């Protein structure tokens, strides 16, 4: 999947740059000689992919209990294979907080050059990440952020609020174009108590409001197929007419779609979330209610490996004038429809 990461756009510290910048970032950090006193732009280079100083990257992530997490590890591994100067040193993936802390400590003790960590819980792993930074090992924090900025060199992750905004605009525009007034719009969340879910719901509500719409009912489905089926069944029974559904997560969406098929309902359309390959194939086929999905791509793990390599080698990114990798990178949530599904399908993950 990650070998085509250049197709994706990244929002980097407020500036949009091609994800290809992670593949072909700036060359050396040799100052450019200016012919006058006025500051001059550093020419973008293209040799960052050439072998450089050997880099050992420690990697820790949760165990693959669903498709998105499995794709995180796969993306990291495949990105590391692209470079002869990178040695990826992964630890056993685990969903146990204490085991992940111990695993990260073992990577610190082995003196890796840089760490890439997707923590089970950012707050609970904050201290061990800070320990790495204090030991001079830069940390690239993926997705679930450490609360202490001194605990990571760079954060990279998705835009949860932006997912909601993208879904809200797709649904709002489609309903407006159809001339629907007072639509019944349902929202199937992941885990309602998580900040990421609340951000997604806030973005969705804000975007819908621009069309004069609001969510009729929402319920969380715990990010599981089984709960997706149960929650969708309940909502379908409670609402005899529906205009649109946004399901936050394509993994749980398998259960949601199964419930819809079982109920024989098709009067509405649905938008998914995260960008699974399964969802994209359904969107391409255009034979059911699923018409779009908004991305929260696990390619962020591949980008994290590339950023870690640049950081360890003291390099920056070619599309930026600065000499160092930015402190934060937020992936844009993109809308995948029948028209562009073929472009995004290689980046999708299997649910």
C-alpha positions as CSV (number, residue, x, y, z in Angstrom):
1,X,0.0,0.0,0.0
2,X,2.6,2.5,1.0
3,X,4.6,2.4,-2.2
4,X,1.9,4.6,-3.7
5,X,1.8,7.0,-0.8
6,X,2.8,9.8,-3.0
7,X,-0.8,10.1,-4.2
8,X,-2.0,11.3,-0.8
9,X,-2.0,14.9,0.4
10,X,-0.6,15.8,3.8
11,X,-1.4,19.0,5.9
12,X,2.0,19.8,7.4
13,X,2.1,22.6,10.0
14,X,-0.6,24.5,8.1
15,X,0.9,24.0,4.6
16,X,-0.3,21.5,2.1
17,X,2.4,19.4,0.6
18,X,2.4,16.2,-1.5
19,X,3.0,13.0,0.5
20,X,5.7,12.4,-2.1
21,X,7.7,14.9,-0.1
22,X,8.1,12.1,2.4
23,X,9.5,9.9,-0.3
24,X,11.7,12.6,-2.0
25,X,12.4,15.1,0.7
26,X,15.2,17.6,0.7
27,X,18.8,16.7,-0.1
28,X,21.7,17.8,2.0
29,X,21.5,20.5,4.6
30,X,24.4,22.4,3.0
31,X,23.6,26.1,3.1
32,X,22.9,27.8,-0.2
33,X,25.3,30.6,-1.1
34,X,23.4,33.8,-1.6
35,X,24.5,36.4,-4.1
36,X,22.9,39.2,-2.2
37,X,21.8,40.1,1.3
38,X,18.2,39.1,0.6
39,X,17.1,35.6,1.8
40,X,16.8,33.0,-0.9
41,X,14.8,29.8,-1.2
42,X,16.7,26.6,-0.7
43,X,16.3,24.5,-3.9
44,X,14.2,21.4,-3.4
45,X,16.3,18.3,-3.7
46,X,15.5,14.8,-4.7
47,X,18.2,12.6,-3.3
48,X,16.8,11.8,0.2
49,X,16.0,8.3,-1.1
50,X,19.7,7.6,-1.8
51,X,21.3,5.5,0.9
52,X,22.7,7.5,3.8
53,X,23.7,7.0,7.3
54,X,22.5,3.7,8.8
55,X,19.3,4.1,10.9
56,X,17.9,1.6,13.3
57,X,14.2,2.4,13.9
58,X,12.4,0.9,16.9
59,X,8.7,0.2,16.2
60,X,5.9,-0.5,18.7
61,X,2.1,-0.7,18.0
62,X,-0.9,-2.4,19.4
63,X,-1.9,-6.0,18.5
64,X,-4.0,-6.3,15.3
65,X,-7.5,-6.7,16.7
66,X,-9.0,-5.2,13.6
67,X,-8.0,-4.4,10.0
68,X,-6.9,-0.8,10.5
69,X,-4.3,-1.7,13.2
70,X,-3.1,-4.7,11.2
71,X,-2.5,-2.2,8.3
72,X,-0.5,0.1,10.6
73,X,2.2,-2.6,11.1
74,X,2.1,-3.7,7.5
75,X,2.6,-0.1,6.2
76,X,5.5,0.4,8.6
77,X,7.2,-2.8,7.5
78,X,6.8,-2.1,3.8
79,X,8.1,1.5,4.1
80,X,11.2,0.3,5.9
81,X,12.0,-2.3,3.2
82,X,12.3,0.6,0.7
83,X,15.6,1.7,2.3
84,X,18.8,-0.2,2.4
85,X,20.0,2.2,5.2
86,X,17.1,1.4,7.5
87,X,16.9,-1.5,9.9
88,X,13.4,-1.8,11.4
89,X,13.5,-3.3,14.9
90,X,9.9,-4.1,15.9
91,X,8.7,-5.4,19.2
92,X,5.9,-7.8,19.8
93,X,2.6,-6.0,19.2
94,X,0.4,-6.0,22.3
95,X,-2.8,-4.5,23.7
96,X,-1.5,-4.7,27.2
97,X,-0.3,-1.3,28.4
98,X,2.4,-2.7,30.8
99,X,3.8,-5.0,28.1
100,X,4.0,-2.2,25.6
101,X,5.9,0.0,28.1
102,X,8.3,-2.9,28.8
103,X,8.8,-3.4,25.0
104,X,9.6,0.3,24.5
105,X,12.0,0.3,27.4
106,X,13.8,-2.7,25.7
107,X,14.2,-0.6,22.5
108,X,15.6,2.3,24.6
109,X,18.1,0.0,26.2
110,X,19.2,-1.4,22.8
111,X,19.9,2.3,21.8
112,X,17.9,2.4,18.6
113,X,18.4,5.7,16.6
114,X,14.8,6.7,16.6
115,X,11.5,5.3,17.8
116,X,8.1,5.1,16.1
117,X,5.3,4.4,18.5
118,X,1.6,4.0,18.2
119,X,0.6,3.8,21.8
120,X,-2.3,1.8,23.1
121,X,-3.0,4.8,25.3
122,X,-1.0,8.0,24.8
123,X,-1.3,9.2,28.4
124,X,-0.2,5.9,29.9
125,X,2.8,5.6,27.6
126,X,3.7,9.2,28.0
127,X,6.4,8.6,30.6
128,X,8.3,5.9,28.7
129,X,8.2,8.0,25.6
130,X,9.7,10.9,27.6
131,X,12.3,8.5,28.9
132,X,13.4,7.9,25.3
133,X,13.5,11.5,24.4
134,X,15.6,12.3,27.5
135,X,18.0,9.5,26.4
136,X,18.5,11.3,23.1
137,X,16.3,9.0,21.1
138,X,13.8,11.0,19.0
139,X,10.2,9.6,19.1
140,X,7.8,9.8,16.2
141,X,4.3,9.5,17.8
142,X,1.7,8.0,15.6
143,X,-2.1,8.7,15.9
144,X,-2.8,8.5,19.7
145,X,-0.9,11.5,20.9
146,X,1.3,11.8,24.0
147,X,0.0,14.6,26.2
148,X,3.5,15.9,26.9
149,X,5.1,17.5,23.9
150,X,8.5,16.8,25.4
151,X,7.7,13.1,24.9
152,X,7.9,13.2,21.1
153,X,9.9,14.9,18.4
154,X,7.1,14.6,15.7
155,X,3.5,13.6,15.8
156,X,1.7,12.2,12.7
157,X,-1.9,11.2,12.6
158,X,-5.3,11.6,11.0
159,X,-7.9,14.4,11.3
160,X,-10.8,13.1,13.2
161,X,-12.7,16.4,13.1
162,X,-11.9,16.5,9.4
163,X,-13.5,13.0,8.9
164,X,-16.7,14.3,10.3
165,X,-16.6,17.4,8.1
166,X,-15.9,15.4,5.0
167,X,-18.8,13.0,5.7
168,X,-21.1,15.9,6.6
169,X,-20.4,17.8,3.4
170,X,-20.9,14.7,1.2
171,X,-24.2,13.9,2.9
172,X,-25.4,17.5,3.1
173,X,-24.6,18.4,-0.5
174,X,-26.2,15.2,-1.8
175,X,-29.4,15.8,0.1
176,X,-29.5,19.4,-0.9
177,X,-29.0,18.5,-4.5
178,X,-31.9,16.1,-4.3
179,X,-34.1,18.8,-2.7
180,X,-34.6,16.8,0.5
181,X,-35.9,18.9,3.4
182,X,-35.9,17.8,7.1
183,X,-33.9,14.6,6.3
184,X,-33.5,11.7,8.7
185,X,-29.8,11.4,9.2
186,X,-28.4,8.7,11.4
187,X,-24.8,8.5,12.9
188,X,-23.2,5.3,13.9
189,X,-20.2,6.1,16.1
190,X,-17.2,4.0,17.2
191,X,-16.8,4.4,21.0
192,X,-18.8,7.4,22.1
193,X,-16.6,8.2,25.1
194,X,-13.4,8.6,23.1
195,X,-12.2,12.1,22.3
196,X,-11.5,10.9,18.7
197,X,-15.2,9.9,18.3
198,X,-16.4,13.2,19.8
199,X,-14.2,15.1,17.4
200,X,-15.7,13.1,14.5
201,X,-19.2,13.8,15.7
202,X,-18.5,17.5,16.2
203,X,-17.1,17.9,12.6
204,X,-20.1,16.0,11.2
205,X,-22.6,18.2,13.1
206,X,-20.8,21.4,12.1
207,X,-20.7,20.5,8.4
208,X,-24.4,19.4,8.4
209,X,-25.3,22.7,10.0
210,X,-24.0,24.6,7.0
211,X,-26.8,22.9,5.0
212,X,-29.4,23.5,7.6
213,X,-29.4,19.8,8.7
214,X,-28.8,18.0,11.9
215,X,-28.3,14.4,13.1
216,X,-31.6,12.7,13.9
217,X,-30.1,10.0,16.0
218,X,-26.7,8.6,16.9
219,X,-25.5,5.4,18.6
220,X,-22.1,4.0,19.1
221,X,-21.0,0.5,17.9
222,X,-17.7,0.0,19.7
223,X,-15.7,-0.5,16.5
224,X,-16.7,-4.1,16.2
225,X,-18.6,-6.0,13.4
226,X,-21.0,-7.6,15.9
227,X,-21.9,-4.3,17.5
228,X,-22.2,-2.8,14.1
229,X,-24.9,-5.3,13.2
230,X,-26.8,-4.9,16.4
231,X,-26.8,-1.1,16.5
232,X,-27.7,-0.8,12.8
233,X,-30.6,-3.3,13.3
234,X,-31.9,-1.3,16.2
235,X,-31.7,2.0,14.3
236,X,-33.4,0.5,11.2
237,X,-36.3,-0.8,13.4
238,X,-36.6,2.6,15.1
239,X,-36.7,4.6,11.9
240,X,-39.1,3.5,9.2
241,X,-37.7,6.1,6.8
242,X,-34.0,7.1,6.6
243,X,-32.3,9.5,4.2
244,X,-28.6,9.0,5.1
245,X,-26.3,7.2,7.5
246,X,-22.7,8.0,8.5
247,X,-20.9,5.1,9.9
248,X,-17.6,6.2,11.5
249,X,-15.6,3.0,10.9
250,X,-15.4,0.6,7.9
251,X,-14.4,-2.3,10.1
252,X,-17.7,-2.1,12.1
253,X,-19.3,-1.2,8.8
254,X,-19.2,-4.8,7.7
255,X,-21.8,-5.5,10.4
256,X,-23.7,-2.4,9.6
257,X,-24.1,-3.4,5.9
258,X,-25.0,-6.9,6.9
259,X,-27.9,-5.6,9.0
260,X,-29.0,-3.3,6.2
261,X,-29.0,-6.2,3.7
262,X,-30.9,-8.4,6.2
263,X,-33.6,-5.7,6.6
264,X,-33.9,-5.2,2.9
265,X,-33.6,-1.5,3.2
266,X,-32.3,0.7,0.3
267,X,-34.2,4.0,0.5
268,X,-31.1,5.8,1.9
269,X,-27.4,6.2,1.2
270,X,-24.5,5.6,3.5
271,X,-21.0,7.0,4.0
272,X,-18.3,5.0,5.7
273,X,-15.1,6.0,7.6
274,X,-11.4,5.2,7.6
275,X,-11.1,3.9,4.0
276,X,-11.0,0.1,4.0
277,X,-10.5,-1.8,0.7
278,X,-13.7,-3.6,1.4
279,X,-15.7,-0.4,1.5
280,X,-13.9,0.9,-1.6
281,X,-14.8,-2.2,-3.6
282,X,-18.5,-1.8,-2.5
283,X,-18.4,1.8,-3.6
284,X,-16.9,0.9,-7.0
285,X,-19.5,-1.8,-7.6
286,X,-22.3,0.8,-6.7
287,X,-24.8,-2.0,-6.1
288,X,-25.7,-1.1,-2.5
289,X,-26.3,1.8,-0.2
290,X,-22.6,2.6,0.4
291,X,-21.7,5.6,-1.8
292,X,-18.6,7.0,-0.1
293,X,-16.0,6.6,2.7
294,X,-13.9,9.3,4.3
295,X,-10.3,8.4,5.0
296,X,-8.3,7.9,8.1
297,X,-5.5,6.1,6.5
298,X,-3.1,3.7,8.1
299,X,-0.5,4.9,5.6
300,X,0.4,7.3,8.4
301,X,2.6,4.5,9.7
302,X,4.6,4.4,6.4
303,X,5.0,8.1,6.6
304,X,6.1,7.8,10.2
305,X,8.9,5.5,9.1
306,X,10.0,7.9,6.4
307,X,9.9,10.8,8.8
308,X,11.9,8.9,11.4
309,X,14.6,8.1,8.8
310,X,14.8,11.8,7.9
311,X,15.0,12.9,11.5
312,X,17.7,10.4,12.4
313,X,19.7,11.5,9.4
314,X,19.3,15.2,10.1
315,X,17.3,16.0,7.0
316,X,14.2,18.0,6.2
317,X,11.5,17.9,3.6
318,X,12.0,19.1,0.1
319,X,8.7,21.0,-0.3
320,X,9.5,23.1,2.8
321,X,12.2,25.7,3.3
322,X,13.0,24.6,6.8
323,X,15.9,22.3,7.4
324,X,14.2,19.9,9.8
325,X,11.1,17.7,9.7
326,X,8.0,19.5,11.2
327,X,6.8,18.9,14.7
328,X,3.4,17.7,13.6
329,X,1.8,16.3,10.4
330,X,-2.0,15.9,10.1
331,X,-3.3,13.8,7.2
332,X,-6.2,15.3,5.4
333,X,-9.4,13.2,5.4
334,X,-10.3,12.6,1.8
335,X,-13.6,11.5,0.3
336,X,-13.6,8.3,-1.7
337,X,-16.4,7.9,-4.2
338,X,-17.2,5.7,-7.2
339,X,-15.3,8.2,-9.4
340,X,-12.0,8.0,-7.6
341,X,-12.1,4.7,-5.8
342,X,-9.7,3.1,-8.2
343,X,-7.1,5.7,-7.2
344,X,-7.4,5.1,-3.5
345,X,-8.0,1.3,-3.5
346,X,-4.2,0.5,-3.4
347,X,-4.1,2.4,-0.1
348,X,-7.0,0.7,1.5
349,X,-6.8,-1.9,4.3
350,X,-8.6,-5.2,4.5
351,X,-11.3,-5.3,7.2
